[in-house]
Amino acid sequence: MKTFIPITIFMFSSLLITPSSGEPREVLTIAAASDAVRPLQEIAGIFEKNHPVKIEIISGSTGKLYTQITQGAPFHIFFAADDKRTALLKKEGLAEPGASFKVTGTLVVWTNREELALGDKDLSFLKDAGIKHIAVANPDTAPYGYAAFEALRSSGLMDSVKDKLVYGESVSHAFNFTRTGNADVAIVSLSIVYGQGGDYFIVDSPPIIQEAVILKNSPGAAKTFLEFLRGGEAASIFSKYGYKIPVPKNQRSSLAWMSGASPADGAAL
């Protein structure tokens, strides 16, 4: 039986730096899948220093945020953990059709238990008797939870570990189960575990394509921020958190082609 534990959707606001000119700040609200919150906070801090904009980040699972958007939540940008719900928003006329930005996320198994050295492990390790609880995000609302389910199914392990699974409403909630000792391991995003200590291994699974889109009736600052996401400063931050990203336009050269990447597909930085 699935055990679902509710989670509050948190609001994060990056540090407001008042311009010396006293120019009033436009508020830009970003609905972000929880895996992307920390890099977006860093990027927002840089952006705010050079633009008269205050950025507020609302965090939650992709599915829950999508539902809020369809119900009229006043968000300006949606940074999802997949590209399926963003495609639905475009089809439904709730997102701008041509304005988007994509990154590719990575699924990992993480623990902070020192005795569980994960360096040479794979998913079969989850069958061990010493693993009592495995934290994953709700697969119905969180793309990383769905990816975890698919990885367990494709490896033939689901029947062996299904009774060990505990569910968070988002990937950050699943991570916190393990961080606080309420689960032995978590199957989450690489971005969530960056800088958190512990140990992890990368799960052999299909890439997780994540998309940011501008929602309808958003201010001009939304387009400006999305363009900033495509630039070199944002690229270095996303890369630090383990995302693969397209090569920014201002950094493309013949070297990208020589590495086997095309301008359309991009290359990891």
C-alpha positions in Angstrom: 0.0 0.0 0.0 1.3 3.5 -0.9 2.0 5.7 2.1 1.6 9.4 1.2 2.7 12.1 3.6 1.5 15.6 2.8 4.0 18.5 2.3 3.5 22.2 2.4 4.5 24.2 -0.7 7.1 26.7 0.5 7.7 30.1 -0.8 11.3 31.3 -1.2 12.3 34.9 -2.0 15.8 35.7 -3.1 17.6 38.5 -1.3 16.2 41.9 -2.4 18.9 44.4 -3.2 17.5 47.9 -3.6 18.9 49.7 -6.6 20.7 52.9 -5.9 18.3 54.7 -8.2 15.4 53.8 -6.0 13.7 52.3 -9.1 10.6 50.2 -8.0 11.0 46.5 -8.4 8.6 44.4 -10.5 7.7 41.1 -8.8 8.3 38.0 -10.9 6.9 34.8 -9.5 8.4 31.4 -10.5 6.6 28.1 -9.8 9.5 25.7 -9.6 9.8 21.9 -9.2 11.7 21.4 -5.9 14.8 19.9 -7.5 15.4 23.3 -9.3 14.9 25.6 -6.3 18.5 26.0 -5.1 20.1 26.7 -8.5 17.2 29.1 -9.3 17.8 31.0 -6.0 21.4 31.5 -6.9 20.6 32.6 -10.4 17.8 34.9 -9.2 20.3 36.6 -6.8 22.6 37.5 -9.7 19.7 38.6 -11.9 18.2 40.9 -9.2 21.5 42.8 -8.8 21.2 44.0 -12.4 17.5 44.3 -13.0 14.7 46.2 -11.1 13.0 42.9 -10.4 12.2 40.9 -7.2 11.9 37.2 -7.8 9.8 34.9 -5.7 10.0 31.2 -6.1 7.1 28.9 -5.2 8.3 25.3 -4.7 6.4 22.1 -5.0 5.9 19.0 -7.1 5.5 19.5 -10.8 2.0 17.9 -10.8 0.7 20.0 -7.9 2.1 23.2 -9.5 0.6 22.4 -12.8 -2.8 21.9 -11.2 -2.5 25.3 -9.5 -1.6 27.0 -12.8 -4.7 25.5 -14.5 -6.8 26.8 -11.6 -5.5 30.3 -12.2 -2.5 30.6 -9.7 -0.7 33.9 -10.4 2.6 32.5 -11.6 4.7 34.0 -14.4 7.2 31.2 -15.1 6.8 27.5 -14.6 10.1 25.5 -14.2 8.9 21.9 -14.3 10.7 18.6 -13.7 9.4 17.3 -17.0 8.4 18.7 -20.4 5.0 16.9 -20.6 3.1 19.2 -18.3 4.7 22.3 -20.0 3.5 20.9 -23.3 0.0 20.5 -21.9 0.0 24.2 -20.8 1.0 25.3 -24.3 -1.7 23.1 -25.8 -4.2 24.6 -23.3 -3.1 28.1 -24.2 -1.8 28.8 -20.7 1.9 29.1 -21.7 3.6 31.0 -24.4 4.3 28.6 -27.3 7.7 29.7 -28.3 9.4 30.7 -25.1 11.1 27.9 -23.2 14.4 26.7 -21.7 15.4 23.1 -21.1 17.9 21.2 -18.9 18.4 17.5 -18.4 18.3 16.1 -14.8 19.9 12.9 -13.4 18.4 10.3 -11.1 20.5 9.1 -8.1 20.3 6.9 -5.0 21.5 8.9 -2.0 22.2 8.1 1.7 23.8 9.8 4.6 24.4 6.6 6.5 28.2 6.2 6.6 28.0 2.4 6.7 26.2 2.3 3.4 29.1 3.0 1.0 27.4 3.5 -2.4 30.3 4.0 -4.7 30.3 0.6 -6.4 26.6 -0.2 -5.9 23.6 -0.4 -8.3 19.9 -0.7 -7.7 20.1 -4.4 -6.7 21.6 -3.1 -3.4 18.2 -1.9 -2.4 17.1 -5.6 -1.8 19.6 -5.8 1.1 17.9 -6.7 4.5 19.6 -3.6 6.0 17.6 -1.3 3.8 14.2 -0.9 5.5 12.9 2.3 4.0 13.5 3.8 0.5 12.2 7.3 0.0 10.8 8.4 -3.4 8.7 11.2 -4.5 5.0 10.6 -5.4 5.2 9.2 -8.9 1.7 10.6 -9.8 2.8 14.2 -9.2 6.7 14.2 -9.3 8.6 13.3 -12.4 11.6 12.1 -10.4 9.3 9.8 -8.5 7.9 8.4 -11.7 11.5 8.0 -13.0 12.4 6.1 -9.8 9.4 3.8 -10.3 10.3 3.1 -13.9 13.9 2.4 -12.9 12.8 -0.1 -10.3 10.4 -1.7 -12.7 12.8 -2.0 -15.6 15.5 -3.5 -13.4 13.0 -6.2 -12.1 13.3 -5.0 -8.5 9.8 -3.5 -7.9 8.3 -6.6 -6.3 11.3 -7.0 -4.0 11.3 -3.4 -2.7 7.8 -2.1 -3.0 7.0 -2.7 0.7 10.1 -0.6 1.6 8.9 2.5 -0.3 7.8 5.7 1.5 6.5 8.6 -0.4 7.0 12.3 -0.3 5.0 14.8 -2.2 8.1 16.2 -3.9 11.7 15.1 -4.5 12.9 17.5 -1.8 10.4 15.9 0.7 11.7 12.4 -0.2 15.3 13.6 0.3 14.4 15.0 3.7 13.0 11.7 4.8 16.5 10.2 4.4 18.4 13.3 5.6 16.5 13.2 8.9 16.9 9.4 9.3 13.3 8.4 8.5 14.5 6.4 5.5 17.7 4.6 4.7 18.1 5.8 1.2 16.4 8.2 -1.2 16.0 7.9 -5.0 16.0 11.6 -6.0 17.6 14.1 -8.3 21.4 14.8 -8.4 20.6 18.5 -7.9 18.9 17.9 -4.6 22.0 16.0 -3.1 24.6 18.5 -4.4 26.5 19.9 -1.4 24.6 17.8 1.1 27.3 15.3 2.0 26.5 11.6 2.2 27.1 9.3 -0.7 25.3 8.5 -4.0 25.4 6.6 -7.2 23.8 7.5 -10.5 20.8 5.4 -11.6 20.9 4.0 -15.1 17.7 5.6 -16.4 16.5 7.7 -19.3 17.4 11.4 -19.1 14.9 13.6 -17.3 14.1 16.5 -19.6 13.0 19.6 -17.6 11.4 22.7 -19.2 10.8 26.2 -18.1 8.0 28.2 -19.8 6.6 31.7 -19.7 2.9 31.6 -18.6 0.3 33.7 -20.3 -0.2 37.4 -19.3 3.2 37.5 -17.7 5.2 40.8 -17.4 8.1 41.5 -19.8 10.5 40.6 -17.0 9.6 37.0 -17.5 11.1 37.0 -21.0 14.2 38.8 -19.7 14.7 36.2 -17.0 14.2 33.3 -19.4 16.9 34.8 -21.7 19.2 35.1 -18.6 18.7 31.4 -18.0 20.1 30.7 -21.4 23.3 32.7 -20.6 26.7 31.6 -19.4 26.3 32.6 -15.7 23.1 30.6 -15.3 24.7 27.7 -17.3 27.6 27.4 -14.8 25.2 27.3 -11.9 23.0 24.6 -13.4 26.0 22.6 -14.4 27.3 22.8 -10.8 24.1 21.2 -9.6 24.5 18.3 -12.0 22.2 19.4 -14.8 23.2 19.0 -18.4 22.3 22.0 -20.5 22.5 23.3 -24.0 25.6 25.3 -24.9 24.6 29.0 -24.5 24.3 30.8 -27.8 27.1 33.2 -26.9 29.5 30.3 -26.3 28.8 28.1 -29.3 31.7 27.4 -31.6 33.1 24.7 -33.8 34.2 23.0 -30.6 30.6 22.1 -29.9 30.4 20.3 -33.2 33.7 18.6 -32.7 32.5 17.1 -29.4 29.6 15.4 -31.2 26.9 17.9 -30.2 24.9 20.1 -32.5 23.5 23.5 -31.8 20.1 22.0 -31.7 20.9 19.3 -29.2 23.4 21.2 -27.2 26.3 19.8 -25.1 26.9 19.4 -21.4 29.0 22.1 -19.9 
